[in-house]
């Protein structure tokens, strides 16, 4: 029964996309000007298959994934650690919070030219830019998650003579985990955006770099290939995070989230 429900939902979700592609194909096949302005689905598929066969798609995908995932992991890990430390040391939190809010309000991409000067145009600059795009979001989410704990729970743990490490491991971390995973989901988009900006500034390959080159050649169908690959990549990462959340924070995952992760 569960398989039948998933199959029906899959087709329900897929049907609007198929209808849109069909209308798009008919419209652009009959109108060359529209094909130039919007691209054509069959041409998009041809370019996609061609780039898979010659290996350029995988080269660009690796060039995007490596710095993006590296910066994403570093930004979230250090951001979570920073957020929990700020929650633990409230005096430091009160002093630094205005500065962190100010930094968070400034798009990390504005520092990209400075990062080029500091780190060059290689992979290091891309990792740092993705890191800066994600670290503060992760820190704020971790701090907020830990701060939302009802003080009565701390009193309850201390009533049973629980030490600070036990309180942290059995109360603070589980309570903050739901907020942390929400931050991870938010940071998918920020990480991809940071990587794209880095590739736009300076790169010899990568999905965003390829899209920029194709746009410069007015090859809109090829640009759609890059957009499709990025969309699939974001969905895969999102699904992975949902599955991890269902394992580590099962009490906070909704039935809908479990279905997405399956």
C-alpha positions in Angstrom: 0.0 0.0 0.0 2.8 2.4 0.9 4.5 1.6 -2.5 1.2 2.4 -4.3 0.8 5.7 -2.5 4.4 6.7 -3.3 3.9 5.8 -6.9 0.7 7.8 -7.2 2.4 10.8 -5.5 5.4 10.5 -7.8 3.1 10.7 -10.9 1.1 13.5 -9.4 4.3 15.5 -8.9 5.7 14.6 -12.3 2.6 15.4 -14.3 2.7 19.2 -14.1 6.4 19.1 -15.2 5.6 16.9 -18.2 2.7 19.1 -19.2 4.9 22.2 -18.9 7.7 20.5 -21.0 5.2 19.5 -23.6 3.7 23.0 -24.0 7.2 24.5 -24.0 8.4 22.1 -26.7 5.3 22.7 -29.0 5.6 26.5 -28.5 9.3 26.7 -29.3 9.2 24.1 -32.1 6.8 26.3 -34.1 8.5 29.6 -33.3 12.2 30.0 -33.9 12.4 33.3 -32.1 10.8 31.7 -29.0 13.3 28.8 -29.3 16.2 31.4 -29.3 14.8 33.3 -26.3 13.7 30.4 -24.2 15.6 27.4 -25.4 13.9 24.1 -26.4 13.5 21.0 -24.3 14.6 18.5 -26.9 17.7 20.6 -27.6 18.3 20.8 -23.8 18.2 17.0 -23.6 20.6 16.6 -26.6 23.1 18.9 -25.0 22.8 17.2 -21.7 23.5 13.8 -23.2 26.3 15.1 -25.3 28.0 16.6 -22.3 27.6 13.3 -20.4 29.2 11.4 -23.2 32.2 13.7 -23.6 32.6 13.9 -19.8 32.5 17.7 -19.6 29.4 17.5 -17.4 31.1 15.4 -14.8 34.2 17.7 -14.9 32.1 20.7 -14.3 30.1 18.9 -11.6 33.2 17.9 -9.7 34.6 21.4 -10.0 31.4 22.8 -8.4 30.8 20.0 -5.8 34.3 19.9 -4.3 34.5 23.5 -3.0 30.8 23.8 -2.4 30.6 20.7 -0.1 33.9 21.5 1.6 32.8 25.0 2.4 29.3 23.7 3.4 30.7 21.2 5.8 33.2 23.5 7.3 30.8 26.4 7.6 28.1 24.3 9.3 30.4 22.5 11.7 32.3 25.6 12.9 29.0 27.6 12.9 27.3 25.0 15.1 30.3 25.0 17.4 30.4 28.8 17.6 26.7 28.9 18.2 26.8 26.5 21.1 29.8 28.3 22.6 28.0 31.6 22.4 25.0 30.1 24.2 27.3 28.6 26.9 29.1 31.9 27.5 26.3 34.5 27.6 28.6 37.4 28.4 30.6 36.9 25.2 27.3 36.3 23.3 26.0 39.7 24.4 29.2 41.5 23.4 29.6 39.8 20.0 26.0 39.4 18.9 25.6 42.9 17.5 28.7 42.4 15.4 27.5 39.0 14.2 24.1 40.4 13.3 25.8 43.2 11.3 28.0 40.7 9.5 25.0 38.5 8.8 23.2 41.4 7.3 26.0 41.9 4.8 26.0 39.4 1.9 29.1 37.3 2.0 29.5 37.8 -1.7 30.5 41.4 -1.3 33.8 40.2 0.2 34.5 38.1 -3.0 36.9 40.7 -4.5 38.8 40.8 -1.2 39.0 37.0 -1.1 40.5 36.9 -4.5 43.3 39.2 -3.3 43.8 37.1 -0.2 43.4 33.6 -1.5 43.9 33.9 -5.2 41.5 32.5 -7.8 41.8 28.8 -7.0 39.7 26.5 -5.0 40.7 28.1 -1.7 38.8 31.3 -2.5 35.7 29.3 -3.4 35.7 27.3 -0.2 36.2 30.4 1.9 33.3 32.2 0.2 31.0 29.2 0.7 32.2 29.0 4.3 31.3 32.7 4.9 28.0 32.2 3.3 26.9 29.4 5.7 28.8 29.8 9.0 26.6 32.6 10.6 23.3 30.9 9.7 24.5 27.7 11.4 25.7 29.7 14.4 22.4 31.6 14.8 20.4 28.4 14.5 22.5 26.5 17.1 22.3 29.4 19.5 18.6 29.8 19.1 17.9 26.1 19.4 19.8 25.9 22.7 18.2 29.1 24.0 14.7 27.8 23.4 15.1 25.1 26.1 12.6 25.5 29.0 14.6 26.4 32.1 12.5 23.9 34.1 14.3 21.1 32.2 17.7 22.3 33.5 16.3 22.3 37.0 15.0 18.8 36.5 18.4 17.5 35.4 20.1 19.2 38.4 17.6 17.7 40.7 19.0 14.3 39.7 22.5 15.7 40.2 23.4 15.6 36.5 26.7 17.1 35.6 27.2 19.7 32.9 28.5 17.2 30.3 25.4 15.0 30.9 23.1 18.0 30.6 24.8 19.1 27.4 24.7 15.7 25.8 21.2 14.7 26.9 19.4 18.0 26.8 21.1 20.8 25.0 22.3 18.9 21.9 19.0 17.0 21.3 17.0 20.2 21.7 19.3 22.2 19.4 19.4 19.5 16.8 16.1 20.4 15.1 17.2 24.0 14.7 20.6 22.8 13.5 19.1 20.7 10.7 16.8 23.6 9.8 19.9 25.6 9.4 21.5 22.9 7.2 18.5 23.0 4.9 18.7 26.8 4.6 22.4 26.7 4.0 22.0 24.5 0.8 20.9 27.5 -1.1 23.5 29.8 0.5 26.3 27.4 -0.3 25.3 27.0 -3.9 24.9 30.7 -4.3 28.4 31.3 -2.8 29.9 28.8 -5.1 28.2 30.3 -8.2 29.5 33.8 -7.3 33.0 32.4 -6.9 32.8 30.7 -10.3 31.4 33.9 -11.9 34.3 35.9 -10.6 37.1 33.5 -11.6 36.9 29.9 -12.7 38.0 27.7 -15.6 35.2 25.1 -15.1 32.2 24.4 -13.0 28.4 24.4 -13.5 28.0 28.1 -13.0 31.0 28.9 -15.1 29.6 26.8 -17.9 26.2 28.6 -17.6 27.9 32.0 -17.8 29.8 30.9 -21.0 26.7 29.5 -22.6 24.8 32.7 -21.8 27.5 34.8 -23.4 27.1 32.7 -26.5 23.3 33.1 -26.3 22.8 29.4 -26.1 19.8 29.4 -23.8 19.2 25.6 -24.2 22.7 24.9 -22.8 22.0 27.3 -19.9 19.0 25.2 -19.0 21.2 22.2 -18.8 23.2 23.9 -16.0 20.0 25.0 -14.2 18.6 21.4 -14.4 21.8 19.9 -12.9 21.9 22.5 -10.1 18.2 21.8 -9.3 18.8 18.0 -9.1 21.9 18.6 -7.0 20.0 20.8 -4.5 17.2 18.2 -4.3 19.6 15.4 -3.6 21.4 17.3 -0.9 18.1 18.3 0.7 16.9 14.7 0.6 20.1 13.5 2.3 19.7 16.1 5.1 16.1 15.0 5.6 17.1 11.4 5.9 19.9 12.3 8.4 17.4 14.4 10.4 15.0 11.4 10.5 17.8 9.4 12.0 19.2 11.9 14.5 16.1 13.9 15.3 13.2 11.4 14.8 10.9 13.1 17.3 11.0 16.4 15.3 10.5 15.0 11.8 7.0 15.3 10.4 5.4 12.5 8.4 5.7 14.6 5.3 9.4 15.0 5.8 9.8 11.3 6.2 8.1 10.7 2.9 10.4 13.2 1.2 13.4 11.4 2.6 12.2 8.0 1.5 
